[in-house]
Amino acid sequence: MKRNVRFIQGNEAIAAGAIYAGARFYAGYPITPSSEIMADSARLMPKVGGVFLQMEDEIGSIAAVVGASLAGAKAFTATSGPGFSLMQENLGVAVMGEVPCVVVNVQRNGPSTGLATKPGQADIMQIRWGRHGDQSVIALSPASVGECFLLTVQAFNFAEKFRVPVILAADEVVAHARQNLAMPAPGEIPLVDRKSPTVSPDKYRPFDAESDGIAPLAAYGSEYVFHVSSSMHGPDGYSNNNPENAAWRINQLHRKIEMHRGEIVLTKTYDTDDMDVLLIAYGATTGASRAAALKARKNGIKAGVLQLVTIWPFPDREVKMLAKRVKKIVVPEMNYAGQVAGEVQKVIEPGVELKKVNKYNGQIITPQDILEAL
Amino acid sequence: MLQKTGKKYLKDGVLPHMWCAGCGIGVMLGALLRSFEELGYAKNDVVVVTGIGCTGKADDYLTTNALHTTHGRALAFATGIKAFKPGLKVVVLMGDGDSVTIGGNHFIHAARRNIDLTAIIINNFNFGMTGGQASGTTPSGKISSTTLYGNPERDFDVSALAMAAGASYVARSTPAHAWELTQYIKEALTKKGFSLVEVFSPCPTNYGKNNKMGDPLEMLRWLKEKGVSPEEYERLGELEKDEYFAIGKFCDRDIPDFNTRYEEIRARALSS
């Protein structure tokens, strides 16, 4: 089969992946370093019969995405740190209302306005815990232009299947990297659509989870009339202040992710079979880690790499299993505290040395930086 | 002729409603549901979007599609629904806190974009739910639980704001003018483009009590007596203008709505 190969940027691959996944609604607000996703969406959406909306701010962008999703669209937005901060409250509505949607966060250096054009990986905890209250989300982190495309499709598939917002945790390095991408042919990657109700319209309850933990979701304007609420609600979507109901709802928001953890948690390993040292990487640090590991092997250190493709829910079992086989773990990341390293620390046995490599000056982590830690 | 009650859009077993005696939200909701029935709307063709506050509780009384959202952002959620599915009738119910205090940015941009939504704003000049704090529509000098010695700030004229921002249709009424209110809501629902019905409304529990405006009946009398037509209002002297207010239809103009213009753009994109 002759492939359509394009030399494109990560951000362009994300927009292309979204269209491929069936996204037909984009609402957003311009922000560096994510703007190319918006520009491409503005160009492509009208051509595929979709809707592109430039909203007045990021608060409105995620709100419009949630509204469009409930009207039946596969919907998404893209932003960076400051915009992602603004989106948190309404992202909570998507969690509470179990509304499928995808939010791309092209991470840049912070805090606050920070270095707007420089990379960061310091939003890992915000992605997981940025909203108030108990909730659970899925986050995926692409490490290449190819993964920008594939994981965007995966993000939509997870969002649709589990009725949950999925955050694509990209970073400026990956988003602006240019690589060859063999565009997948239509139908080559399976696409998932949300489960539609099959009961008669008078019996439909939008939060009545089936045995797989997921409730079917109708669309506004279909024969099904339904209620979605940011307030605590019962299976019918109407307000419900009963403590038992509240506990059931909170459990449900977590249970549907936990039940399907095996399917959601994606990792890749490189040269881990005989390793003495494990590098744990995600996003932009993956390439540098693999280069460092290869170099280390030439110097006689058997290094392997675990790439966290899914970062939330955290791949704790995968980390734990590989950590048993090494004496030393190195976690390079573009943040000060070691946000992923902290999660790694939680699951490894005492006696395994955990070495953090942190860079937070807006410069990427190089293989040399990692080699020094080895 | 049988009067339309709008009862089929009202959830069974929810009455009496939660709002205080003398509050205008119930009257507005009754007018809205009667309007739905008179216009022959099916429940699945309508989406009612609410924010947070006293008015934000309205969705729980309805049998139509509904989306209860966050404080100030109802219009942005509604924009996404309408932009993706233009055939839906999307109604946004907000208070003055929701619409022009925390949500002012979405309000002016929804009007500018002229997206075909119907916004109904219960303006009771303060935050009712949280205990009578000042909002963006509390008049200068008035007492609220956060302006104990008088409000140092000026108030928004919500209708004028919507007109200046580009809305297709703007009218103001009160619960003391329930028939007119229903007519305006029906016109707003059928008008293409962004339409606003502002409802000056009594809050006897907070704003009325704080400003010694009397019991619910006296507050209704205030709305009935001080509400005059826009023409009469214009003829008043500057001092009287502080005491009276204009009710009626302020604008009803034909401007292409967002979806109509987007369809044109989409056709252009497809042919490019």
HADDOCK unambig.tbl for C-alpha pairs under 7 A between the chains (distance, minus, plus):
assign (segid A and resid 46 and name CA) (segid B and resid 266 and name CA) 4.89 0.50 0.50
assign (segid A and resid 46 and name CA) (segid B and resid 269 and name CA) 6.08 0.50 0.50
assign (segid A and resid 47 and name CA) (segid B and resid 266 and name CA) 6.86 0.50 0.50
assign (segid A and resid 47 and name CA) (segid B and resid 269 and name CA) 5.86 0.50 0.50
assign (segid A and resid 47 and name CA) (segid B and resid 270 and name CA) 5.23 0.50 0.50
assign (segid A and resid 51 and name CA) (segid B and resid 84 and name CA) 6.43 0.50 0.50
assign (segid A and resid 56 and name CA) (segid B and resid 106 and name CA) 6.88 0.50 0.50
assign (segid A and resid 56 and name CA) (segid B and resid 109 and name CA) 6.71 0.50 0.50
assign (segid A and resid 60 and name CA) (segid B and resid 73 and name CA) 6.76 0.50 0.50
assign (segid A and resid 60 and name CA) (segid B and resid 76 and name CA) 4.97 0.50 0.50
assign (segid A and resid 63 and name CA) (segid B and resid 76 and name CA) 5.52 0.50 0.50
assign (segid A and resid 63 and name CA) (segid B and resid 77 and name CA) 4.50 0.50 0.50
assign (segid A and resid 64 and name CA) (segid B and resid 76 and name CA) 5.35 0.50 0.50
assign (segid A and resid 64 and name CA) (segid B and resid 77 and name CA) 4.50 0.50 0.50
assign (segid A and resid 64 and name CA) (segid B and resid 78 and name CA) 6.89 0.50 0.50
assign (segid A and resid 64 and name CA) (segid B and resid 79 and name CA) 5.85 0.50 0.50
assign (segid A and resid 64 and name CA) (segid B and resid 80 and name CA) 3.77 0.50 0.50
assign (segid A and resid 65 and name CA) (segid B and resid 80 and name CA) 5.97 0.50 0.50
assign (segid A and resid 66 and name CA) (segid B and resid 77 and name CA) 6.55 0.50 0.50
assign (segid A and resid 67 and name CA) (segid B and resid 77 and name CA) 4.70 0.50 0.50
assign (segid A and resid 67 and name CA) (segid B and resid 78 and name CA) 6.11 0.50 0.50
assign (segid A and resid 67 and name CA) (segid B and resid 80 and name CA) 4.71 0.50 0.50
assign (segid A and resid 67 and name CA) (segid B and resid 81 and name CA) 4.64 0.50 0.50
assign (segid A and resid 68 and name CA) (segid B and resid 80 and name CA) 4.52 0.50 0.50
assign (segid A and resid 68 and name CA) (segid B and resid 81 and name CA) 4.51 0.50 0.50
assign (segid A and resid 68 and name CA) (segid B and resid 84 and name CA) 5.65 0.50 0.50
assign (segid A and resid 71 and name CA) (segid B and resid 81 and name CA) 5.57 0.50 0.50
assign (segid A and resid 71 and name CA) (segid B and resid 84 and name CA) 6.82 0.50 0.50
assign (segid A and resid 71 and name CA) (segid B and resid 85 and name CA) 6.49 0.50 0.50
assign (segid A and resid 90 and name CA) (segid B and resid 70 and name CA) 6.97 0.50 0.50
assign (segid A and resid 93 and name CA) (segid B and resid 69 and name CA) 6.93 0.50 0.50
assign (segid A and resid 220 and name CA) (segid B and resid 65 and name CA) 6.79 0.50 0.50
assign (segid A and resid 221 and name CA) (segid B and resid 44 and name CA) 5.44 0.50 0.50
assign (segid A and resid 221 and name CA) (segid B and resid 45 and name CA) 5.47 0.50 0.50
assign (segid A and resid 221 and name CA) (segid B and resid 88 and name CA) 6.37 0.50 0.50
assign (segid A and resid 222 and name CA) (segid B and resid 44 and name CA) 6.69 0.50 0.50
assign (segid A and resid 223 and name CA) (segid B and resid 44 and name CA) 6.36 0.50 0.50
assign (segid A and resid 224 and name CA) (segid B and resid 44 and name CA) 6.72 0.50 0.50
assign (segid A and resid 225 and name CA) (segid B and resid 43 and name CA) 6.84 0.50 0.50
assign (segid A and resid 225 and name CA) (segid B and resid 44 and name CA) 5.16 0.50 0.50
assign (segid A and resid 225 and name CA) (segid B and resid 64 and name CA) 6.32 0.50 0.50
assign (segid A and resid 225 and name CA) (segid B and resid 65 and name CA) 5.14 0.50 0.50
assign (segid A and resid 226 and name CA) (segid B and resid 65 and name CA) 4.89 0.50 0.50
assign (segid A and resid 226 and name CA) (segid B and resid 66 and name CA) 6.57 0.50 0.50
assign (segid A and resid 227 and name CA) (segid B and resid 65 and name CA) 5.57 0.50 0.50
assign (segid A and resid 227 and name CA) (segid B and resid 66 and name CA) 4.72 0.50 0.50
assign (segid A and resid 227 and name CA) (segid B and resid 67 and name CA) 5.97 0.50 0.50
assign (segid A and resid 228 and name CA) (segid B and resid 66 and name CA) 6.27 0.50 0.50
assign (segid A and resid 228 and name CA) (segid B and resid 67 and name CA) 4.89 0.50 0.50
assign (segid A and resid 228 and name CA) (segid B and resid 68 and name CA) 6.29 0.50 0.50
assign (segid A and resid 229 and name CA) (segid B and resid 67 and name CA) 5.72 0.50 0.50
assign (segid A and resid 229 and name CA) (segid B and resid 68 and name CA) 4.49 0.50 0.50
assign (segid A and resid 229 and name CA) (segid B and resid 69 and name CA) 6.38 0.50 0.50
assign (segid A and resid 230 and name CA) (segid B and resid 68 and name CA) 5.80 0.50 0.50
assign (segid A and resid 230 and name CA) (segid B and resid 69 and name CA) 5.37 0.50 0.50
assign (segid A and resid 230 and name CA) (segid B and resid 70 and name CA) 6.94 0.50 0.50
assign (segid A and resid 238 and name CA) (segid B and resid 60 and name CA) 5.96 0.50 0.50
assign (segid A and resid 239 and name CA) (segid B and resid 60 and name CA) 6.66 0.50 0.50
